Amino acid sequence: MVRIPPEHGSGTRLEVRVADGAANPYLMIAAILAAGLDGIQSKLKPSDPVEGMSYDNESAPVLPMSLEAALDALEADTVLRDLLAGPIVDVFQILKRDEVKRYKEAVSDPNTRETTDWEVKEYMSDF
């Protein structure tokens, strides 16, 4: 999920590899910082480094594959909820669950991997 390239010196960096291009960048960085803060406060040890192609690592946790599953995971994550200010998370959950409901009502196959007309109208109407 996080890659630290082997080069050291002025180019040392970490790369967050799980961020989606459609994610809200402000919420994404807030969640990443909150997770890091929790790791520091809880004195968590980083997992062992993965050599080679990390995408082939079958022991890595699997991220939610849908917005609905991601919302369920967020709802269950009390640490992240508390670090991100619970009331804000509550409002976010309400808005996004309504979005899931409207999507399911509007499309014939909510599990399609194809972009639907509903998504184009919902997310691209200003372009």
N, C-alpha and C positions, 0 to 999 in steps of 0.2 A: 504494500500500500504506500509506503514511503521508501523512496530510493535515495541512497546517499552514494553518489558516484565516487569511484576510488581515487580520483584526482584530489590532491590536497593543495593548500596554499590559498592564494587570493581567489581562486575559482571554486573553493569549497562551497557546497550548497546541498540542500535536500530537495527532492522532487516529490510532490504529492501526486500519486499516479491514479487515484480513484475519483478525482473530480470530473464531473461531467460538464461538457461545454454549455449545456442548457441550465446548469445550476445558477442560482442567484449568487454572485461572487461574494457579497457581503455576508450572507448566511453561511456560505461554505467556509470562508476564512474564520468566522466566529466559531463554527463547530470544530474546525481543526485546532484552533487555539484552546478551546474548552477541553478538547480531548487531551491535548498536550499538558494543560494545567492539571487535569485530573491525574495524568501519569506522574507528574512531578509530586503533587500532593500525596498521592498514594504510594510513592516510591516504587513504582512499577519498573521492572527490568525489561529492557527491549528484548524482543525475540531474537533468536540466533539469525545471523545473516543468511540470506539465500544466495547461493552461487548459481550462475547460469540464468536460464529463462525463468523468471519468477512466475510468469503466467501459467507455467506447467506445474506449479506447486499445489498439489491436491490437498495438502493439510492446511492451506490458508483459508480463513473464514470467507464464506460466500456473501456478497452484498445483496441486498434486496433487488429483485429484478423488475419491480413495478413501483409506481408511486404509492399505491395502497400498502404494499408490503413495507416500504420505507417508512410510511406514517405509523404503521404498527410497531416497527422497531423503535422509532423515535418515542412513541408513547410509552414503551416498555423501559426506555433508558432514563431512569430517574436522575442519574448523575448528570447527563447532558442536559436534561430538562431544567434541572436546578441551576446549572452553570449559565444557561442561556436565558435565564429569567422566565420562570414558569408561566406567567400570564401571557407573555409574548408567544411562547410555544403553544399555549392553548388556542390563541387566536389563529396562529398559523395552521394548526391542525384543523380547526373548523373550516377555514377557507379552502384548504387543500382537499379535505374530505368532500366538500361540496363540489369541487372541481372533478374529483373521481366520479361522484354520483352523476353529474351532468354528462361526463364522457360516456359512462356506461349506458345512460339513457339514449344517447345520440347515435351510437355506432352499433352495427349488427354483431361485430366480433370484437369485444373489448381486449382480447388477447392478441390481436393482430400485431405483427411487427412492422407493418406498412404504415406510412403516414396517412391519417384519415382526413377527410374534408373538414371534420370538426376541429381537428388540431390546427389545420391551416387557418381556419376562420378565427379560432380562439387565440392563437399565438402570433399570427402573422398579419393580422388585419391592419396594422399600422404601416406595413411596408409596401 
